[in-house]
């Protein structure tokens, strides 16, 4: 399904590299904090802080995509992510953990994705012929779904083999490498890049007002906010439960996370066939409710270590 387009190939390759690095970060940093503090609360807060920037900066990211060259936004965003990762490595390697600096670094790194994601999505229409828009989006979605399966396994393997700190170094390098690959994207003509940048703030305010007044957008945003908060909360507690309560090695915990990626991949294949037969709102609501109900059997999980048959 890969399009024979060198520019688009650079885009999806950068996405592959940086997303793989994200999995290293998502596994390594909570484990470092868990090892240093032994606190489920601090671990959960790590996941939570990575989500908050989506609430704060999503509209800003859209305005950046409208006002500035998208390739520059992507490159600068990845370089900034690499710098913040180095800052986090410095923070967590100190004997005394500075929580203020730690939370600042987590929030700053979590801000990169919502700020550059609109540019990533919209640049596809500028570098790919419109006849291939569907194929291009399908390629990106396939990579994303595939990484939801192998990402936890790759991340867990590296964290196990080289340790959490070295995994963070590798994550920082992945952002830098992604920026180098993104440098292959074409420079936009000046007439496409120039915009009334003095209206930057007013564009954000206008976007916020429009989102609040459009019921579909507003309700979808609220659902996105609540479900992603719940997902981050679940991941934090899941990692704590698997590694501290059950004392499983991280590779076993990430294998269980990878099973969730299989569900995403299958849902993507099925969804493309059923989406035209149901109302979008009904599908979104039903899928969200089913996701919530699927966690209810876990209420009966014991709080002590389960005998796995291998002891």
ZIWOSUL-V499772 format. One record per residue. N is the residue number from 1. PSI is psi as a letter, one per 20 degrees, with the letter a starting at -180 (NA if undefined). NEAR is the number of other C-alpha atoms within 10 Angstrom. D_FIRST is the distance of its C-alpha to the first C-alpha in Angstrom with 1 decimal. Layout:
# ZIWOSUL-V499772
N & PSI & NEAR & D_FIRST
N & PSI & NEAR & D_FIRST
This chain:
# ZIWOSUL-V499772
1 & i & 8 & 0.0
2 & p & 12 & 3.8
3 & p & 13 & 6.3
4 & m & 9 & 9.3
5 & o & 12 & 11.6
6 & h & 11 & 14.0
7 & g & 19 & 15.3
8 & h & 21 & 12.2
9 & h & 18 & 11.4
10 & h & 18 & 15.0
11 & g & 24 & 14.6
12 & h & 22 & 12.0
13 & g & 17 & 13.9
14 & h & 25 & 17.1
15 & g & 20 & 16.0
16 & g & 18 & 15.2
17 & g & 19 & 18.6
18 & h & 23 & 20.7
19 & h & 21 & 19.5
20 & g & 22 & 20.3
21 & h & 24 & 23.6
22 & h & 20 & 24.2
23 & h & 21 & 24.3
24 & g & 29 & 26.9
25 & g & 23 & 28.9
26 & h & 20 & 28.7
27 & g & 23 & 30.2
28 & g & 25 & 32.4
29 & g & 22 & 34.4
30 & h & 22 & 35.5
31 & h & 22 & 36.6
32 & g & 17 & 38.6
33 & h & 19 & 40.2
34 & g & 21 & 40.9
35 & h & 12 & 42.5
36 & h & 14 & 44.6
37 & h & 13 & 45.7
38 & j & 14 & 45.3
39 & p & 14 & 44.7
40 & h & 18 & 42.1
41 & g & 13 & 42.9
42 & h & 17 & 42.0
43 & g & 24 & 38.7
44 & h & 22 & 37.9
45 & h & 18 & 38.9
46 & g & 23 & 36.3
47 & g & 24 & 33.5
48 & g & 22 & 35.2
49 & h & 21 & 35.5
50 & i & 22 & 31.8
51 & h & 22 & 31.4
52 & g & 16 & 34.3
53 & h & 20 & 32.8
54 & h & 21 & 30.2
55 & h & 14 & 33.3
56 & h & 13 & 35.0
57 & j & 18 & 32.4
58 & g & 19 & 29.6
59 & h & 20 & 31.5
60 & g & 22 & 32.2
61 & g & 23 & 28.6
62 & h & 20 & 27.9
63 & h & 22 & 31.0
64 & g & 21 & 29.9
65 & h & 24 & 26.7
66 & h & 21 & 28.9
67 & h & 19 & 31.6
68 & q & 17 & 30.1
69 & p & 20 & 27.4
70 & h & 26 & 24.3
71 & h & 23 & 23.4
72 & g & 19 & 27.0
73 & g & 20 & 26.8
74 & g & 28 & 23.8
75 & g & 22 & 25.5
76 & h & 17 & 28.9
77 & g & 21 & 27.6
78 & h & 27 & 26.1
79 & h & 21 & 29.2
80 & g & 19 & 31.4
81 & g & 27 & 29.6
82 & g & 25 & 30.3
83 & g & 17 & 33.9
84 & h & 21 & 34.4
85 & g & 24 & 33.0
86 & h & 17 & 35.7
87 & g & 18 & 38.2
88 & h & 23 & 37.4
89 & g & 19 & 37.8
90 & g & 13 & 41.2
91 & g & 18 & 42.2
92 & i & 19 & 41.3
93 & i & 11 & 42.9
94 & q & 9 & 46.3
95 & g & 8 & 48.8
96 & o & 9 & 49.5
97 & o & 14 & 46.4
98 & o & 11 & 46.7
99 & h & 12 & 45.1
100 & g & 9 & 45.3
101 & h & 15 & 43.3
102 & g & 19 & 40.9
103 & h & 16 & 40.2
104 & g & 15 & 40.0
105 & g & 23 & 37.3
106 & g & 23 & 35.3
107 & g & 20 & 35.5
108 & g & 18 & 34.7
109 & h & 23 & 31.6
110 & i & 21 & 30.5
111 & h & 24 & 31.0
112 & g & 24 & 28.3
113 & g & 22 & 25.3
114 & h & 20 & 26.8
115 & h & 25 & 28.0
116 & i & 26 & 24.7
117 & g & 19 & 22.2
118 & h & 22 & 22.9
119 & h & 23 & 22.5
120 & g & 19 & 19.1
121 & g & 13 & 17.9
122 & h & 14 & 19.7
123 & h & 19 & 18.8
124 & h & 19 & 15.3
125 & i & 14 & 17.1
126 & i & 12 & 19.0
127 & i & 17 & 16.5
128 & p & 17 & 13.7
129 & q & 11 & 14.8
130 & h & 12 & 15.5
131 & h & 8 & 13.6
132 & j & 13 & 10.3
133 & g & 14 & 11.8
134 & g & 9 & 10.3
135 & h & 15 & 6.6
136 & g & 22 & 8.2
137 & h & 14 & 10.2
138 & h & 15 & 7.9
139 & g & 16 & 6.3
140 & g & 18 & 10.0
141 & h & 14 & 11.2
142 & g & 16 & 9.3
143 & g & 17 & 10.8
144 & g & 20 & 14.0
145 & h & 20 & 14.3
146 & g & 16 & 13.8
147 & h & 21 & 16.3
148 & i & 23 & 18.6
149 & g & 22 & 19.0
150 & i & 20 & 19.2
151 & g & 24 & 20.6
152 & h & 28 & 24.0
153 & g & 23 & 24.2
154 & g & 20 & 23.4
155 & g & 26 & 25.7
156 & h & 26 & 28.4
157 & g & 19 & 28.4
158 & g & 19 & 28.9
159 & h & 22 & 31.5
160 & g & 15 & 33.3
161 & g & 12 & 33.3
162 & i & 11 & 34.1
163 & q & 15 & 35.5
164 & g & 23 & 34.8
165 & g & 20 & 36.2
166 & h & 16 & 34.3
167 & h & 25 & 31.1
168 & h & 25 & 31.9
169 & g & 18 & 32.4
170 & h & 19 & 28.9
171 & g & 28 & 27.6
172 & g & 28 & 29.4
173 & h & 21 & 28.0
174 & h & 25 & 24.4
175 & g & 28 & 25.2
176 & g & 23 & 26.8
177 & h & 18 & 24.0
178 & h & 26 & 21.5
179 & h & 25 & 24.0
180 & g & 16 & 24.1
181 & h & 20 & 20.3
182 & i & 25 & 20.6
183 & i & 18 & 23.4
184 & i & 15 & 20.9
185 & q & 21 & 20.2
186 & q & 12 & 22.3
187 & p & 13 & 25.7
188 & q & 16 & 26.1
189 & q & 9 & 29.0
190 & h & 9 & 32.2
191 & h & 7 & 32.4
192 & h & 12 & 29.2
193 & h & 15 & 30.4
194 & p & 13 & 34.0
195 & r & 14 & 34.9
196 & n & 9 & 38.1
197 & i & 14 & 37.7
198 & i & 9 & 41.2
199 & j & 12 & 39.7
200 & g & 15 & 37.4
201 & g & 12 & 39.5
202 & h & 12 & 40.1
203 & h & 19 & 36.4
204 & g & 19 & 36.1
205 & g & 14 & 39.1
206 & h & 12 & 37.9
207 & h & 15 & 34.6
208 & g & 14 & 36.5
209 & g & 11 & 38.9
210 & g & 13 & 36.2
211 & h & 17 & 34.4
212 & h & 14 & 37.7
213 & h & 10 & 38.7
214 & o & 11 & 35.5
215 & h & 11 & 35.8
216 & g & 11 & 32.2
217 & g & 13 & 31.1
218 & g & 15 & 34.1
219 & h & 14 & 33.7
220 & h & 15 & 30.0
221 & g & 15 & 31.0
222 & g & 12 & 33.7
223 & g & 15 & 31.5
224 & g & 15 & 29.0
225 & g & 15 & 32.1
226 & g & 10 & 33.7
227 & h & 16 & 30.7
228 & h & 16 & 29.5
229 & g & 17 & 33.1
230 & h & 14 & 33.3
231 & g & 15 & 30.1
232 & h & 19 & 31.5
233 & g & 17 & 34.9
234 & g & 15 & 33.5
235 & g & 18 & 31.6
236 & g & 23 & 34.8
237 & h & 15 & 37.0
238 & g & 17 & 34.6
239 & g & 23 & 34.6
240 & g & 23 & 38.4
241 & g & 19 & 39.0
242 & g & 18 & 37.0
243 & h & 17 & 38.4
244 & g & 18 & 41.9
245 & g & 15 & 43.0
246 & i & 17 & 41.5
247 & k & 14 & 41.5
248 & q & 15 & 38.1
249 & q & 13 & 36.4
250 & h & 22 & 33.5
251 & h & 20 & 31.0
252 & h & 15 & 32.1
253 & g & 21 & 31.8
254 & h & 23 & 28.2
255 & g & 19 & 27.3
256 & h & 16 & 28.6
257 & h & 20 & 26.5
258 & h & 21 & 23.4
259 & h & 14 & 24.2
260 & h & 14 & 23.8
261 & h & 21 & 20.2
262 & g & 17 & 19.7
263 & g & 14 & 21.1
264 & g & 18 & 18.8
265 & g & 20 & 15.7
266 & g & 11 & 17.5
267 & h & 12 & 18.7
268 & h & 15 & 15.3
269 & g & 12 & 14.4
270 & h & 11 & 17.9
271 & h & 13 & 18.2
272 & h & 9 & 15.7
273 & h & 9 & 18.0
274 & i & 10 & 21.3
275 & h & 11 & 21.1
276 & i & 9 & 22.3
277 & i & 8 & 25.2
278 & q & 9 & 26.9
279 & q & 9 & 28.2
280 & g & 11 & 26.2
281 & g & 12 & 29.4
282 & g & 10 & 30.2
283 & g & 15 & 26.8
284 & g & 13 & 27.0
285 & g & 13 & 30.7
286 & g & 12 & 30.3
287 & h & 12 & 27.4
288 & g & 15 & 29.5
289 & g & 12 & 32.6
290 & h & 11 & 31.0
291 & g & 13 & 29.7
292 & g & 13 & 33.3
293 & h & 10 & 34.9
294 & i & 10 & 32.7
295 & i & 10 & 34.6
296 & h & 9 & 38.0
297 & i & 8 & 38.5
298 & i & 8 & 38.4
299 & h & 7 & 41.8
300 & j & 7 & 43.5
301 & p & 9 & 42.1
302 & q & 10 & 45.1
303 & j & 9 & 45.9
304 & r & 11 & 46.9
305 & p & 13 & 45.1
306 & p & 11 & 43.9
307 & o & 8 & 44.9
308 & i & 8 & 41.7
309 & i & 5 & 43.4
310 & i & 4 & 42.8
311 & NA & 4 & 45.9
